Amino acid sequence: MKSHSVKVLIISAFVFFVNLLYSQQAKLTFAPQWMPQAQFAGYYIAQEMGFYKEAGIEVEFIHPSANIPATELLSSGKADVISLFLVTGMSSRSQGMDIVNICQLSQHSAIYIVTKRSSGIDKLEKLEGKKIGVWKSGFDEVPKAMMKEKRIGVEWIPILSSVNLFMLDGIDAMTVMSYNEYNNIINCGINEDELNVFPISQYGYDIPEDGLYCLNSTYETKREDLKNFITATLKGWDYAAANKAAAIDIVLSRMKSAHIPANRVHQEWMLDRVLEMMMVSASDVKGKGVQNRSIRNRSVQNRSVQNSSFQNKRVRKGELLESDFDQTAKIIKSISEKRVSFAFDEFYKPLNY
Amino acid sequence: MKKTTLSYHIIKNVLFFCIALFLVTFSVYYYFARKTIREDTRENSVYLAKTTINKIEQVLTLAEKNPQIIARMLESSFVSKDSLIPFLKSMLSVNSSLYGSIIAYEPNIFPEHGVYFAPYVYRQGDTICSSVLGDINYEYFYMDWYQIPKITNEPYWSEPYFDEGGGNVLMTTYSVPFYTQINGKRTFTGVVTIDISLEWLTKIISDVKILNSGYAFLLSRNGVIISHPNSEYIMNQTIFTIAKENDQPGMRETGRKMISGESSFRAAEFKSEWKPGKLWINYAPLPSSKWSMGIIYPEDEMFASLHRMNIILVVLIIAGLISLSVVISKIVSNLTSPLKDFADSARLIAAGNFNVKLPEIKTEDEMKELHNSFSFMQKELDEYMATLKETTSAKEKIESELRIANEIQMSMIPHIFPPFPDLPQIDLFATLKSAKEVGGDLYDFFIIDGSKFCFAIGDVSGKGVPASLFMAVTRTLVRSISDNVHSPLAIMESLNRSISQNNDSNMFVTLFLGVLDLKTGELQYSNAGHNPPVLIRKRGEAIMFEKTKFIPAGLFEDFKYGESSIQLEPGDKLFLYTDGVSEAENSQGELFGEQAIMQIITNNITARPQELIDKMSEEISGHVNGYTQSDDITMMTIVYNG
């Protein structure tokens, strides 16, 4: 592990000196939609490995908090580019923010609804009248729309971020991200076979998640810089897929400097799941001269719910499908009674094609 | 074969037994000692866990009291909302373990304060500050410390967290829900919390010293590491992530038991990256916060005293076995040293020294008995040897006399061949080989009446000295009788009469007596019970005489013998023999037989007398093949040359 850190340090130092030579570089501020974690490994790597520098841009990272969402950072001008769920991006636009999607990284939904097997809730329908924990700060639209469309009446309990209420049986079910809260529950000592898992992707709601957004005005003025940013970011993700251990080292050091509890096992899990949703694997980046140094081969937890359950999508890297756009528009209408009044090509402005 | 000593055998067997005994004893001892140590450790460990947990509980339960009392007061409306902050401040000022306290209300309880109302008092350095929390950026309703007691209706110890404002101190919050009567219904109104630092707790845990390198650790309700000698783990890892990272399913199971509130002392079913080697673990829950404390015992240290004892024991036992061997060897060699002397004495006695001095035995035991037996044997042997000497000299005397007798006997019969160099008509050869020193066979020949050749061959009954004396008498009688009468019948009858008289010992003699007229070649003969001789004609034909019907001489005084005659041609031969030839016996009891005699004669039909007899002797020797000769062997061959 240490060798990776040393390597990263040496490369960073090298990049720093190269940076001194290039004085005039375009600046971009990027805000992922959450705290540092492996969900954003590709961005950190692109920065640490100097991919942004090579692309001629200087990227600054700012992170939102539980109370200040990324959209606010964008609208206030603190961030030029942010990472958002598709549904959040479209909702924001329909609420009047003039934002555009410039790259759709994730192609699948990572949202599960989990119950404890001891609760006896083994079918979605049995959630009728039950308390379900859901993120207070967003990501709630798709599960809510799904339950509404399936006419299952549940009591939604907004939760900030922990799984404690679920652990203490304060709620009957909880919406979790496959890459995050789901594994948190496992890491609190509940075995996978003690959980019933309902991945919403299997109920017809495989809505893409993380994508890159900017204000339309930024898109117009900094198109070239944004394009460079996307290219370097995708390179960062490819590198992460091929060098998971190094990627995790970088993520962990970011987490430590942000004073967030940092756990390698959890971040490894997260990186694997996020890469699955982006449909990027080490095999995708073969032949690019990047040696695959895969993570130590650990016994993977019983992954009853896997990427195999995802429907294969015919999609290019970074592409947003119009069908996904349409389905998301329906979801927004279903939960907020607001029509999505903008067209697909107004919203999706790909820069990497 | 390797020479071994008695003490070697005894030591080998005793040591083998002792080692087996030791192994059994040692195993039993080890098993029970280990069990005892395990039990002692368990007791100590349980006690240690109990006292440590009590120490922690004292602080935690004391801390629980404050918000519980405040919650009661708020439910009873003792305190007005404006005095909440001064009230909390005074509480903090008297209770130095408290870092902060919040009374947080449900939305819109006090309309004048809007949605949020949460007076907060906290320590900053030495001063106690206050503020009112809650706004759109701090929606405390959704925070664990508020939401969990609200939903579960129970006080709640939060998962530990790092306080970002207060210098990154590990903190935990205790929240107590309180209720008021609204429209006659007990309704949840808010939460009282206190924040306490966990530094003291970490200290208590890290002060727990177990053996050399054992240690204690603390898990939160979710299995998060709150306290551990490896600070990297604290708050970053749960026991379950460590278990996964190190691929230790046993650790995960132990973690699950711990956070479910179980307590146990057992061999850990996992290996730790942090603490190598086999481990034992004791765990017990903290009743208030539902956290769990674990105490790790390295097995090698746990049983270190036992292993030390084992080494001492093994060294002692080896030393004991060695000294035991030395002592046994001494005792055995003391006990058995006379045996060696006895062995030497026996060797000397065997060599003939009967008066050798026996080893001195002072004890009255088996060795003494052996000594007595030895000296008895010495005495007996001595006496026996004396007797033997006498007997031997007597025997030697007899033997020498017998030898002389044999010489005399042999000198009686003619043994110079050819006997009559002046008589070309006759040629002969004869041998007598006695079975004992003196024999009972005889042969003789002489010239009577100027031109007659008289010959006789006989066999006296019995053997030895009596037979030889009888033979001497017979020979003398034949010679003397033939001086007066010349026919074989007359000689035979006269001889019979003479030896039959006064024959008290009933001895007899078979005898073939022949008188050959050298001028005519006529052979007259009389046979008294003797083996029939063989006539070998010159023309190459061998005929055995008829068996005689006359009894041996010396039995009946008046027995009438007969006489026969046969015409010999020049060159004819006669072969005469005694039953020592025909009845020569080999080791299988097979007799030589007359057929063999005839066969040999036929094969050597033209042999000269001595050649024939030598050949016959040779064949007899071949037949008996070294078997003891039982009877005298006498042969005689006569050639009539005409």
Interface residues (C-beta under 8 A of the other chain):
Chain A: N67 I68 K131 K136 I157 P158 I159 L160 S162 V163 N164 L165 M167 L168 D169 G170 I171 I186 N187 C188 G189 N191 H259 P261 A262 N263 R264 V265 H266 R298 S299 Q301
Chain B: I136 N137 Y138 E139 Y142 M143 D144 Q147 I148 I151 T152 Y156 S158 E159 F162 E164 N168 R221 N222 G223 M235 N236 Q237 T238 I239 F240 T241 K244 E245 D247 R252 G255 R256 I259
